[in-house]
Structure formats: structure tokens, C-alpha cells
Amino acid sequence: GHPSAAKNRTDVPSGWAKAATGDLGEAKLYNVLARDFSTRPSLIFSGLHEEKLMDVARGTMEYDRAQRKKNDPNILEVPLSEEEKKMFSALNSIPIAKVEKDVQDLMDELFETPSMLKANILSGIDT
């Protein structure tokens, strides 16, 4: 039809233009991401829900930790990976270096002398 007839149409749903604009914006963003990441290995998740992202990250870290433990079954506990340290700091808003220092200071104080260690252990046991 004639352009002037299009201006007068009233049968177009009111949310159509907003939805079309949103779809166009999403398509443009996808094209930019695909172009920028095409030169290196990458993975795009379409339809990933943000609330599930933490579950995916935690599951991945738990799997990696189990694999590291499996590789060295004689170790009591494997050290935290860099990813686990970053996740801890991000979730708790506490620098992991501070927590590590606090734990180390506590261990140094606890194991300062053998008699102090025995006294600390015995003081924690109800008789």
C-alpha cells in the first residue's frame, strides 16, 4: 500500500513496535559479540537464566576440585584454586588474602608451643 495508508492503520498491536525494537537490539548485540569473540575459543549461552549462573559456576568448581582430589588421593584436602579464591572474594566481599592471613595467624598462635597446643585442646573439651 501507499505510505499514507500505513500511518492510519489501527489494526497493528500496540506492543509490536516495542517487541520488534527489542528483537533488533538483541540481534545487533549478538552480531557484535559473535564478531568480537570469533577469533578465539568461546561459548555463547542463549537463554541462560542469570539465577542459574552461580549454580553452573559452583558445579564446575566442585567437579574440578573432585578431579584434583582424585589425582592425589593421599592428600587430606586440596588447596583452593584461583577460581575458588576469586569466587569466595566476590560472594563475600572479603579479600581472600585477608582470610588466609587470619587463618595463618590463628594457626601460628595455636601451634606456638606444644604445651599451649595441649592446653588449647584440653580447654575445648568438656570434662
Distance bins in CASP14 RR format, pairs under 12 A and 6 or more apart:
PFRMAT RR
TARGET T0000
AUTHOR 0000-0000-0000
RMODE 2
METHOD distances of the structure
MODEL  1
1 7 0 0 0 0 0 1 0 0 0 0 0
1 8 0 0 0 0 0 1 0 0 0 0 0
1 9 0 0 0 0 0 1 0 0 0 0 0
2 8 0 0 0 0 0 1 0 0 0 0 0
2 9 0 0 0 0 0 1 0 0 0 0 0
3 9 0 0 0 0 0 1 0 0 0 0 0
5 11 0 0 0 0 0 1 0 0 0 0 0
6 12 0 0 0 0 1 0 0 0 0 0 0
9 16 0 0 0 0 0 1 0 0 0 0 0
9 17 0 0 0 0 0 1 0 0 0 0 0
12 18 0 0 0 0 0 1 0 0 0 0 0
12 19 0 0 0 0 0 1 0 0 0 0 0
12 20 0 0 0 0 0 1 0 0 0 0 0
13 19 0 0 0 0 1 0 0 0 0 0 0
13 20 0 0 0 0 0 1 0 0 0 0 0
15 21 0 0 0 0 1 0 0 0 0 0 0
15 22 0 0 0 0 0 1 0 0 0 0 0
15 23 0 0 0 0 0 1 0 0 0 0 0
16 22 0 0 0 0 0 1 0 0 0 0 0
16 23 0 0 0 0 0 1 0 0 0 0 0
17 23 0 0 0 0 0 1 0 0 0 0 0
17 24 0 0 0 0 0 1 0 0 0 0 0
18 24 0 0 0 0 0 1 0 0 0 0 0
18 25 0 0 0 0 0 1 0 0 0 0 0
19 25 0 0 0 0 0 1 0 0 0 0 0
19 26 0 0 0 0 0 1 0 0 0 0 0
20 26 0 0 0 0 0 1 0 0 0 0 0
20 27 0 0 0 0 0 1 0 0 0 0 0
21 27 0 0 0 0 0 1 0 0 0 0 0
21 28 0 0 0 0 0 1 0 0 0 0 0
22 28 0 0 0 0 1 0 0 0 0 0 0
22 29 0 0 0 0 1 0 0 0 0 0 0
22 30 0 0 0 0 0 1 0 0 0 0 0
23 29 0 0 0 0 0 1 0 0 0 0 0
23 30 0 0 0 0 0 1 0 0 0 0 0
24 30 0 0 0 0 0 1 0 0 0 0 0
24 31 0 0 0 0 0 1 0 0 0 0 0
25 31 0 0 0 0 1 0 0 0 0 0 0
25 32 0 0 0 0 1 0 0 0 0 0 0
25 33 0 0 0 0 0 1 0 0 0 0 0
26 32 0 0 0 0 0 1 0 0 0 0 0
26 33 0 0 0 0 0 1 0 0 0 0 0
26 46 0 0 0 0 1 0 0 0 0 0 0
26 47 0 0 0 0 0 1 0 0 0 0 0
27 33 0 0 0 0 0 1 0 0 0 0 0
27 34 0 0 0 0 0 1 0 0 0 0 0
27 46 0 0 0 0 0 1 0 0 0 0 0
28 34 0 0 0 0 0 1 0 0 0 0 0
28 35 0 0 0 0 0 1 0 0 0 0 0
29 35 0 0 0 0 0 1 0 0 0 0 0
29 36 0 0 0 0 0 1 0 0 0 0 0
29 44 0 0 0 0 0 1 0 0 0 0 0
29 46 0 0 0 0 0 1 0 0 0 0 0
30 36 0 0 0 0 0 1 0 0 0 0 0
30 37 0 0 0 0 0 1 0 0 0 0 0
30 44 1 0 0 1 0 0 0 0 0 0 0
30 45 0 0 0 0 0 1 0 0 0 0 0
30 46 0 0 0 0 1 0 0 0 0 0 0
30 47 0 0 0 0 0 1 0 0 0 0 0
31 37 0 0 0 0 0 1 0 0 0 0 0
31 38 0 0 0 0 0 1 0 0 0 0 0
31 44 0 0 0 0 0 1 0 0 0 0 0
32 38 0 0 0 0 0 1 0 0 0 0 0
32 44 0 0 0 0 0 1 0 0 0 0 0
33 42 0 0 0 0 1 0 0 0 0 0 0
33 43 0 0 0 0 0 1 0 0 0 0 0
33 44 1 0 0 1 0 0 0 0 0 0 0
33 45 0 0 0 0 0 1 0 0 0 0 0
33 46 0 0 0 0 0 1 0 0 0 0 0
34 42 0 0 0 0 1 0 0 0 0 0 0
34 43 0 0 0 0 0 1 0 0 0 0 0
34 44 1 0 0 1 0 0 0 0 0 0 0
34 46 0 0 0 0 0 1 0 0 0 0 0
35 42 0 0 0 0 0 1 0 0 0 0 0
36 42 0 0 0 0 1 0 0 0 0 0 0
36 44 0 0 0 0 0 1 0 0 0 0 0
37 43 0 0 0 0 1 0 0 0 0 0 0
37 44 1 0 0 1 0 0 0 0 0 0 0
38 44 0 0 0 0 0 1 0 0 0 0 0
43 56 0 0 0 0 0 1 0 0 0 0 0
45 52 0 0 0 0 1 0 0 0 0 0 0
45 53 0 0 0 0 1 0 0 0 0 0 0
45 56 0 0 0 0 1 0 0 0 0 0 0
47 53 0 0 0 0 0 1 0 0 0 0 0
48 54 0 0 0 0 0 1 0 0 0 0 0
48 55 0 0 0 0 0 1 0 0 0 0 0
48 56 1 0 0 1 0 0 0 0 0 0 0
48 57 0 0 0 0 0 1 0 0 0 0 0
49 55 0 0 0 0 1 0 0 0 0 0 0
49 56 0 0 0 0 1 0 0 0 0 0 0
50 56 0 0 0 0 0 1 0 0 0 0 0
50 57 0 0 0 0 0 1 0 0 0 0 0
52 58 0 0 0 0 0 1 0 0 0 0 0
52 59 0 0 0 0 0 1 0 0 0 0 0
53 59 0 0 0 0 0 1 0 0 0 0 0
53 60 0 0 0 0 0 1 0 0 0 0 0
53 87 0 0 0 0 0 1 0 0 0 0 0
53 90 0 0 0 0 0 1 0 0 0 0 0
54 60 0 0 0 0 0 1 0 0 0 0 0
54 61 0 0 0 0 0 1 0 0 0 0 0
54 87 0 0 0 0 1 0 0 0 0 0 0
54 90 0 0 0 0 0 1 0 0 0 0 0
54 91 0 0 0 0 1 0 0 0 0 0 0
55 61 0 0 0 0 0 1 0 0 0 0 0
55 62 0 0 0 0 0 1 0 0 0 0 0
56 62 0 0 0 0 0 1 0 0 0 0 0
56 63 0 0 0 0 0 1 0 0 0 0 0
56 87 0 0 0 0 0 1 0 0 0 0 0
57 63 0 0 0 0 0 1 0 0 0 0 0
57 64 0 0 0 0 0 1 0 0 0 0 0
57 83 0 0 0 0 1 0 0 0 0 0 0
57 84 0 0 0 0 0 1 0 0 0 0 0
57 86 0 0 0 0 0 1 0 0 0 0 0
57 87 1 0 0 1 0 0 0 0 0 0 0
57 88 0 0 0 0 0 1 0 0 0 0 0
57 90 0 0 0 0 1 0 0 0 0 0 0
57 91 0 0 0 0 1 0 0 0 0 0 0
58 64 0 0 0 0 0 1 0 0 0 0 0
58 65 0 0 0 0 0 1 0 0 0 0 0
58 83 0 0 0 0 0 1 0 0 0 0 0
58 84 0 0 0 0 1 0 0 0 0 0 0
58 87 1 0 0 1 0 0 0 0 0 0 0
58 88 0 0 0 0 0 1 0 0 0 0 0
58 91 0 0 0 0 1 0 0 0 0 0 0
59 65 0 0 0 0 1 0 0 0 0 0 0
59 66 0 0 0 0 1 0 0 0 0 0 0
59 67 0 0 0 0 0 1 0 0 0 0 0
59 83 0 0 0 0 0 1 0 0 0 0 0
59 84 0 0 0 0 0 1 0 0 0 0 0
59 87 0 0 0 0 0 1 0 0 0 0 0
60 66 0 0 0 0 0 1 0 0 0 0 0
60 67 0 0 0 0 0 1 0 0 0 0 0
60 81 0 0 0 0 0 1 0 0 0 0 0
60 83 0 0 0 0 1 0 0 0 0 0 0
60 84 0 0 0 0 0 1 0 0 0 0 0
60 87 0 0 0 0 0 1 0 0 0 0 0
61 67 0 0 0 0 0 1 0 0 0 0 0
61 68 0 0 0 0 0 1 0 0 0 0 0
61 78 0 0 0 0 0 1 0 0 0 0 0
61 80 0 0 0 0 1 0 0 0 0 0 0
61 81 1 0 0 1 0 0 0 0 0 0 0
61 82 0 0 0 0 0 1 0 0 0 0 0
61 83 1 0 1 0 0 0 0 0 0 0 0
61 84 1 0 1 0 0 0 0 0 0 0 0
61 85 0 0 0 0 0 1 0 0 0 0 0
61 86 0 0 0 0 0 1 0 0 0 0 0
61 87 1 0 0 1 0 0 0 0 0 0 0
61 88 0 0 0 0 0 1 0 0 0 0 0
61 91 0 0 0 0 0 1 0 0 0 0 0
62 68 0 0 0 0 0 1 0 0 0 0 0
62 69 0 0 0 0 0 1 0 0 0 0 0
62 78 0 0 0 0 0 1 0 0 0 0 0
62 81 0 0 0 0 0 1 0 0 0 0 0
62 83 0 0 0 0 0 1 0 0 0 0 0
62 84 0 0 0 0 1 0 0 0 0 0 0
62 87 0 0 0 0 0 1 0 0 0 0 0
63 69 0 0 0 0 0 1 0 0 0 0 0
63 70 0 0 0 0 0 1 0 0 0 0 0
63 81 0 0 0 0 0 1 0 0 0 0 0
63 83 0 0 0 0 0 1 0 0 0 0 0
64 70 0 0 0 0 0 1 0 0 0 0 0
64 71 0 0 0 0 0 1 0 0 0 0 0
64 78 0 0 0 0 1 0 0 0 0 0 0
64 80 0 0 0 0 0 1 0 0 0 0 0
64 81 1 0 0 1 0 0 0 0 0 0 0
64 82 0 0 0 0 0 1 0 0 0 0 0
64 83 1 0 0 1 0 0 0 0 0 0 0
64 84 0 0 0 0 1 0 0 0 0 0 0
64 87 0 0 0 0 0 1 0 0 0 0 0
65 71 0 0 0 0 0 1 0 0 0 0 0
65 72 0 0 0 0 0 1 0 0 0 0 0
65 75 0 0 0 0 0 1 0 0 0 0 0
65 77 0 0 0 0 1 0 0 0 0 0 0
65 78 1 0 0 1 0 0 0 0 0 0 0
65 79 0 0 0 0 0 1 0 0 0 0 0
65 80 0 0 0 0 1 0 0 0 0 0 0
65 81 1 0 0 1 0 0 0 0 0 0 0
65 83 0 0 0 0 1 0 0 0 0 0 0
65 84 1 0 0 1 0 0 0 0 0 0 0
65 87 0 0 0 0 0 1 0 0 0 0 0
66 72 0 0 0 0 0 1 0 0 0 0 0
66 73 0 0 0 0 0 1 0 0 0 0 0
66 78 0 0 0 0 1 0 0 0 0 0 0
66 81 0 0 0 0 0 1 0 0 0 0 0
67 73 0 0 0 0 0 1 0 0 0 0 0
67 78 0 0 0 0 1 0 0 0 0 0 0
67 81 0 0 0 0 0 1 0 0 0 0 0
68 75 0 0 0 0 1 0 0 0 0 0 0
68 77 0 0 0 0 0 1 0 0 0 0 0
68 78 1 0 1 0 0 0 0 0 0 0 0
68 79 0 0 0 0 1 0 0 0 0 0 0
68 80 0 0 0 0 0 1 0 0 0 0 0
68 81 1 0 0 1 0 0 0 0 0 0 0
68 83 0 0 0 0 0 1 0 0 0 0 0
68 84 0 0 0 0 0 1 0 0 0 0 0
69 75 1 0 0 1 0 0 0 0 0 0 0
69 76 0 0 0 0 1 0 0 0 0 0 0
69 77 0 0 0 0 1 0 0 0 0 0 0
69 78 1 0 1 0 0 0 0 0 0 0 0
69 79 0 0 0 0 0 1 0 0 0 0 0
69 81 0 0 0 0 0 1 0 0 0 0 0
70 78 0 0 0 0 1 0 0 0 0 0 0
71 78 0 0 0 0 1 0 0 0 0 0 0
72 78 1 0 0 1 0 0 0 0 0 0 0
72 79 0 0 0 0 0 1 0 0 0 0 0
78 84 0 0 0 0 1 0 0 0 0 0 0
79 85 0 0 0 0 1 0 0 0 0 0 0
79 96 0 0 0 0 0 1 0 0 0 0 0
79 100 0 0 0 0 0 1 0 0 0 0 0
80 86 0 0 0 0 1 0 0 0 0 0 0
80 87 0 0 0 0 1 0 0 0 0 0 0
80 88 1 0 0 1 0 0 0 0 0 0 0
80 89 0 0 0 0 0 1 0 0 0 0 0
80 96 1 0 0 1 0 0 0 0 0 0 0
80 97 0 0 0 0 0 1 0 0 0 0 0
80 99 0 0 0 0 0 1 0 0 0 0 0
80 100 0 0 0 0 1 0 0 0 0 0 0
80 103 0 0 0 0 0 1 0 0 0 0 0
81 87 0 0 0 0 1 0 0 0 0 0 0
81 88 0 0 0 0 0 1 0 0 0 0 0
81 96 0 0 0 0 0 1 0 0 0 0 0
82 88 0 0 0 0 0 1 0 0 0 0 0
82 89 0 0 0 0 0 1 0 0 0 0 0
82 96 0 0 0 0 1 0 0 0 0 0 0
83 89 0 0 0 0 0 1 0 0 0 0 0
83 90 0 0 0 0 0 1 0 0 0 0 0
83 96 0 0 0 0 0 1 0 0 0 0 0
84 90 0 0 0 0 0 1 0 0 0 0 0
84 91 0 0 0 0 0 1 0 0 0 0 0
84 96 0 0 0 0 1 0 0 0 0 0 0
84 99 0 0 0 0 0 1 0 0 0 0 0
85 91 0 0 0 0 0 1 0 0 0 0 0
85 92 0 0 0 0 0 1 0 0 0 0 0
85 94 0 0 0 0 0 1 0 0 0 0 0
85 95 0 0 0 0 1 0 0 0 0 0 0
85 96 1 0 1 0 0 0 0 0 0 0 0
85 97 0 0 0 0 1 0 0 0 0 0 0
85 98 0 0 0 0 0 1 0 0 0 0 0
85 99 0 0 0 0 1 0 0 0 0 0 0
85 100 0 0 0 0 1 0 0 0 0 0 0
86 92 0 0 0 0 0 1 0 0 0 0 0
86 95 0 0 0 0 0 1 0 0 0 0 0
86 96 1 0 0 1 0 0 0 0 0 0 0
86 97 0 0 0 0 0 1 0 0 0 0 0
87 94 0 0 0 0 0 1 0 0 0 0 0
87 96 0 0 0 0 1 0 0 0 0 0 0
88 94 1 0 0 1 0 0 0 0 0 0 0
88 95 0 0 0 0 1 0 0 0 0 0 0
88 96 1 0 1 0 0 0 0 0 0 0 0
88 97 0 0 0 0 0 1 0 0 0 0 0
88 98 0 0 0 0 0 1 0 0 0 0 0
88 99 1 0 0 1 0 0 0 0 0 0 0
88 100 0 0 0 0 0 1 0 0 0 0 0
89 95 1 0 1 0 0 0 0 0 0 0 0
89 96 1 0 1 0 0 0 0 0 0 0 0
89 97 0 0 0 0 1 0 0 0 0 0 0
89 98 0 0 0 0 1 0 0 0 0 0 0
89 99 0 0 0 0 1 0 0 0 0 0 0
89 100 0 0 0 0 0 1 0 0 0 0 0
90 96 0 0 0 0 1 0 0 0 0 0 0
92 98 0 0 0 0 0 1 0 0 0 0 0
92 99 0 0 0 0 1 0 0 0 0 0 0
93 99 0 0 0 0 0 1 0 0 0 0 0
94 100 0 0 0 0 0 1 0 0 0 0 0
94 101 0 0 0 0 0 1 0 0 0 0 0
94 102 0 0 0 0 1 0 0 0 0 0 0
95 101 0 0 0 0 1 0 0 0 0 0 0
95 102 0 0 0 0 0 1 0 0 0 0 0
96 102 0 0 0 0 0 1 0 0 0 0 0
96 103 0 0 0 0 0 1 0 0 0 0 0
97 103 0 0 0 0 0 1 0 0 0 0 0
97 104 0 0 0 0 0 1 0 0 0 0 0
98 104 0 0 0 0 0 1 0 0 0 0 0
98 105 0 0 0 0 0 1 0 0 0 0 0
99 105 0 0 0 0 0 1 0 0 0 0 0
99 106 0 0 0 0 0 1 0 0 0 0 0
100 106 0 0 0 0 0 1 0 0 0 0 0
100 107 0 0 0 0 0 1 0 0 0 0 0
101 107 0 0 0 0 0 1 0 0 0 0 0
101 108 0 0 0 0 0 1 0 0 0 0 0
102 108 0 0 0 0 0 1 0 0 0 0 0
102 109 0 0 0 0 0 1 0 0 0 0 0
103 109 0 0 0 0 0 1 0 0 0 0 0
103 110 0 0 0 0 0 1 0 0 0 0 0
104 110 0 0 0 0 0 1 0 0 0 0 0
104 111 0 0 0 0 0 1 0 0 0 0 0
105 111 0 0 0 0 0 1 0 0 0 0 0
105 112 0 0 0 0 0 1 0 0 0 0 0
106 112 0 0 0 0 0 1 0 0 0 0 0
106 120 0 0 0 0 0 1 0 0 0 0 0
107 117 0 0 0 0 0 1 0 0 0 0 0
107 120 0 0 0 0 0 1 0 0 0 0 0
108 116 0 0 0 0 0 1 0 0 0 0 0
108 117 0 0 0 0 0 1 0 0 0 0 0
109 116 0 0 0 0 1 0 0 0 0 0 0
109 117 0 0 0 0 0 1 0 0 0 0 0
109 120 0 0 0 0 1 0 0 0 0 0 0
110 116 1 0 0 1 0 0 0 0 0 0 0
110 117 1 0 0 1 0 0 0 0 0 0 0
110 118 0 0 0 0 0 1 0 0 0 0 0
110 119 0 0 0 0 0 1 0 0 0 0 0
110 120 1 0 1 0 0 0 0 0 0 0 0
110 121 0 0 0 0 1 0 0 0 0 0 0
110 123 0 0 0 0 0 1 0 0 0 0 0
110 124 0 0 0 0 0 1 0 0 0 0 0
111 117 1 0 1 0 0 0 0 0 0 0 0
111 118 0 0 0 0 0 1 0 0 0 0 0
111 120 0 0 0 0 1 0 0 0 0 0 0
111 121 0 0 0 0 0 1 0 0 0 0 0
112 118 0 0 0 0 0 1 0 0 0 0 0
112 119 0 0 0 0 0 1 0 0 0 0 0
112 120 0 0 0 0 1 0 0 0 0 0 0
113 119 0 0 0 0 1 0 0 0 0 0 0
113 120 0 0 0 0 0 1 0 0 0 0 0
114 120 0 0 0 0 0 1 0 0 0 0 0
114 121 0 0 0 0 0 1 0 0 0 0 0
115 121 0 0 0 0 0 1 0 0 0 0 0
115 122 0 0 0 0 0 1 0 0 0 0 0
116 122 0 0 0 0 0 1 0 0 0 0 0
116 123 0 0 0 0 0 1 0 0 0 0 0
117 123 0 0 0 0 0 1 0 0 0 0 0
117 124 0 0 0 0 0 1 0 0 0 0 0
118 124 0 0 0 0 0 1 0 0 0 0 0
118 125 0 0 0 0 0 1 0 0 0 0 0
119 125 0 0 0 0 0 1 0 0 0 0 0
END
